[in-house]
Amino acid sequence: MPQTALEQELTAFLERYAAIYNRQAYVDLLEMWDTRDPDVFYMAEEVDPPMYGWPAIRTYFDRPGSLDGIRNDYSEVRARHIAPDLALATYKLRFDIAVKDMQPLSSFDRVVAVFRRCDGEWKLTAYAEAPQAPPGNRTLMPHPLRLLPPSDSTLH
């Protein structure tokens, strides 16, 4: 399916975002967020609870030397406007990460994010990763999912 103009804009944004993330240039990365929004949130699959507000998000990204390397790749962007300067998008995150003193990991997440247009540029304002299954056991379900009716007809 061809991308809409909005999806093309957000795909271009995510290509720039990935290039900065993969260099671990986190100060520059956070400039791609709406820093005027005090209610931002970031929900990484590996951190519980989700991070709300700038102090928590800055702490998450302030980890110099903790990674031997990272590569993020974003694809399958689908998006729609939820207001004139707000967009909701889903996309796939394919990542390879090497945390110091740990085995490297390659996997993927589904992502939902909210973008706000600020001074003519898209900025992130909310981000949530949604793993499809527990790490190490990620098996795609048949699609479309076919549910069987309950065998006990007394269930409501």
Wavefront OBJ file of the C-alpha trace (Angstrom):
o trace
v 0.000 0.000 0.000
v 1.444 3.400 -0.920
v 2.220 5.749 1.935
v 0.183 8.875 2.533
v 1.942 12.243 2.616
v 1.827 12.143 6.438
v 3.353 8.660 6.503
v 6.126 9.822 4.169
v 6.880 12.782 6.449
v 7.013 10.590 9.544
v 9.108 7.954 7.759
v 11.642 10.669 6.905
v 11.546 11.844 10.541
v 12.182 8.273 11.756
v 15.096 7.825 9.350
v 16.769 10.903 10.893
v 15.802 9.733 14.397
v 17.363 6.288 13.797
v 20.603 7.791 12.456
v 20.957 9.927 15.602
v 19.907 7.096 17.943
v 22.372 4.698 16.317
v 25.211 7.193 16.945
v 24.041 7.331 20.585
v 23.829 11.121 20.272
v 21.105 11.378 22.890
v 21.263 15.160 23.393
v 20.515 15.550 19.674
v 17.911 12.793 19.847
v 15.934 14.581 22.554
v 15.843 17.696 20.357
v 13.569 15.651 18.084
v 11.056 15.623 20.938
v 8.652 18.416 21.844
v 10.726 19.770 24.720
v 8.019 22.356 25.476
v 5.594 19.578 26.443
v 5.861 18.806 30.177
v 3.649 15.704 29.846
v 5.786 13.606 27.480
v 6.108 9.901 28.079
v 8.383 7.110 26.909
v 7.520 3.461 27.449
v 10.498 1.232 26.666
v 9.817 -2.506 26.824
v 12.710 -3.040 29.253
v 11.730 -0.370 31.798
v 8.820 -0.519 34.216
v 7.019 1.751 34.907
v 6.730 3.994 31.832
v 8.747 7.192 32.061
v 6.660 10.342 32.430
v 8.169 13.813 32.133
v 11.583 15.119 31.229
v 13.544 14.140 34.362
v 12.741 10.444 33.846
v 13.320 10.502 30.083
v 16.613 12.391 30.382
v 17.806 9.913 33.032
v 16.974 7.016 30.707
v 19.069 8.491 27.897
v 21.910 9.662 30.173
v 23.847 6.396 30.120
v 27.239 7.079 28.598
v 29.317 3.981 27.994
v 26.557 1.482 28.818
v 26.249 0.226 25.239
v 28.821 -1.336 22.961
v 26.487 -0.552 20.081
v 22.906 -0.168 18.937
v 21.092 -0.202 15.622
v 17.442 0.760 15.307
v 15.504 0.558 12.076
v 11.918 1.780 11.744
v 9.533 0.504 9.062
v 5.884 -0.053 8.140
v 4.814 3.424 9.235
v 1.056 3.938 9.333
v -0.266 7.285 10.522
v -3.257 9.544 10.742
v -3.963 13.039 11.968
v -5.767 13.253 15.298
v -5.764 17.070 15.186
v -4.319 19.552 12.691
v -0.849 19.498 14.310
v -1.006 16.064 15.977
v -0.439 12.671 14.408
v -0.738 9.140 15.740
v 1.537 6.558 14.158
v 2.278 2.876 14.449
v 5.435 1.324 13.092
v 7.844 -1.538 13.512
v 11.156 -1.162 15.356
v 13.832 -3.699 14.409
v 16.777 -3.427 16.782
v 20.203 -4.867 17.461
v 21.699 -3.897 20.811
v 24.894 -4.784 22.626
v 24.797 -3.804 26.297
v 28.201 -3.924 28.009
v 28.936 -7.307 29.591
v 25.787 -8.911 28.133
v 24.992 -11.030 25.091
v 23.902 -8.954 22.066
v 20.182 -9.029 21.305
v 18.302 -8.686 18.038
v 14.536 -8.431 17.971
v 11.614 -6.209 17.062
v 8.834 -4.248 18.719
v 5.681 -2.653 17.506
v 5.539 1.040 18.384
v 2.772 3.564 18.814
v 3.793 7.217 18.963
v 2.259 10.668 18.987
v 3.910 13.439 16.981
v 3.263 17.184 17.278
v 4.108 19.676 14.549
v 6.116 22.480 16.175
v 7.311 25.402 14.061
v 6.803 23.348 10.903
v 8.659 20.241 12.157
v 7.342 16.982 13.551
v 8.420 16.245 17.133
v 7.736 13.225 19.315
v 5.574 13.732 22.381
v 4.627 10.159 23.351
v 6.230 6.804 22.563
v 5.351 3.234 23.568
v 6.956 -0.057 22.563
v 4.669 -3.072 22.382
v 6.456 -6.413 22.146
v 4.394 -9.060 20.456
v 5.349 -11.791 22.924
v 7.835 -12.250 25.768
v 11.496 -11.909 24.716
v 12.907 -15.192 23.502
v 9.446 -16.473 22.593
v 8.315 -14.138 19.846
v 6.163 -16.149 17.505
v 3.842 -14.494 15.048
v 0.227 -15.508 15.358
v -1.720 -16.397 12.215
v -3.389 -13.337 10.801
v -6.208 -12.625 10.754
v -6.623 -14.252 14.145
v -9.384 -16.826 14.037
v -11.025 -17.274 17.408
v -12.971 -20.400 18.143
v -16.311 -20.087 19.913
v -16.327 -21.296 23.507
v -17.180 -24.964 23.849
v -19.281 -24.301 26.967
v -22.480 -22.664 25.775
v -23.294 -21.515 29.328
v -20.638 -18.808 29.181
v -22.038 -15.330 28.653
l 1 2 3 4 5 6 7 8 9 10 11 12 13 14 15 16 17 18 19 20 21 22 23 24 25 26 27 28 29 30 31 32 33 34 35 36 37 38 39 40 41 42 43 44 45 46 47 48 49 50 51 52 53 54 55 56 57 58 59 60 61 62 63 64 65 66 67 68 69 70 71 72 73 74 75 76 77 78 79 80 81 82 83 84 85 86 87 88 89 90 91 92 93 94 95 96 97 98 99 100 101 102 103 104 105 106 107 108 109 110 111 112 113 114 115 116 117 118 119 120 121 122 123 124 125 126 127 128 129 130 131 132 133 134 135 136 137 138 139 140 141 142 143 144 145 146 147 148 149 150 151 152 153 154 155 156
